[in-house]
Amino acid sequence: MSEAVRVNIRILDKDYQIGCPPEERAALLDSAELLDRKMREIRDGGRVVGLERIAVMAALNIANELLHSRERGEVLETKSKARVRAMRERVEGALQSGRQLEL
């Protein structure tokens, strides 16, 4: 495992130093950029006041997006598995009967 490096990030005009493995630096910067963008959207919307509340709302929004993304991935995986199973059954049926597949 690599030794942690210090990475400077800026979220809502406030600087933070975070330690992370060198190979995760780019992901950390991308994450900080996403969080900063979400927090700015919430702050600029004017409905939420206070840094802590803005941070909580941003975290909830990001978590919600993650959960929806996972659900979509699971649905796609289920559909893909069903298609592969149907194709396998079709191939096996064709091989058993000795006829050529119609694709």
Buried (B, 14 or more C-beta within 10 A) or exposed (E): EEEEBEBEBEBBEEEEEBEBEEEBBEEBBEBBEEBBEBBBEBBEEEEBEEEEEBBEBBEEBBEEEEEEEEEEEEEEEEEEEEEEEEEEEEEEEEEEEEEEEEE
